[in-house]
Structures are given as structure tokens and as C-alpha cells.
Amino acid sequence: MHGTESLLLQQSINRFDCISDFDGILKARFLKITGETKELNQETVHRARQLSGLKGYVTNLDAKIMDGSAVIDAYHDLWKVEASFRMTKSDLRKPGRCSTTPRTPSKPT
């Protein structure tokens, strides 16, 4: 298990103590609620530890049309495009460098 993913998983498990006292919770990933009893779902924790570090892609394409590595490459290219859009969007939010006030002509020396 990778360090960051392990830390995030442990933080989620540690939140169990805070969640177990909370009434009206709709969904908690590692919380098992049976009637009035709230407990840590060890099966879910074990499954999360097994899958930690794995990344999956879902597609409706047949493997004959596009194999797994091509799907991963396509998602990677998509990520590059999305990152580029985010950079452009943040650039557009920056104040402009143009001024609407007229410049005073400089004096000849």
C-alpha cells in the first residue's frame, strides 16, 4: 500500500469514532449500522486495503477495438487536455495587463 493512500485510509477509519456518535448519518464508507449498533466494518476496511493503489477504467469498448493500454493512454491524454483547460481558466481569471487610461507622452530629451 502506498504511503499517502495508507494515510488517507487510516484517517477514514479514525473518523469512525466521530461518526459513531452522530445520528442521522446517511452513508459512511467504513461504518456498519445494524439497528442501534454502529461498528467498524472490518470487511470493507480489508477490501479497501487490498484495492489501495489500484486504478480502474470503465469503458463500453470491446477489447478488440481498444486494448487496455490504449484505454489508459486515452484517459491520460484526456487528463492532459483537462489540465490545460484548468490552466487557461485560471489565466483568464487574472487581472488584465492593459490599462484604459491614456498614456502621457514622454518628453523628448
Buried (B, 14 or more C-beta within 10 A) or exposed (E): BEEEBEEEBEEBBEBBEEBBEEEEEEEBBBBBBEEEEBEBBEEBBEEBBEEBEEEEEEEEEEEEEEEEEEBEEBEEEEEEEEEEEEEEEEEEEEEEEEEEEEEEEEEEE
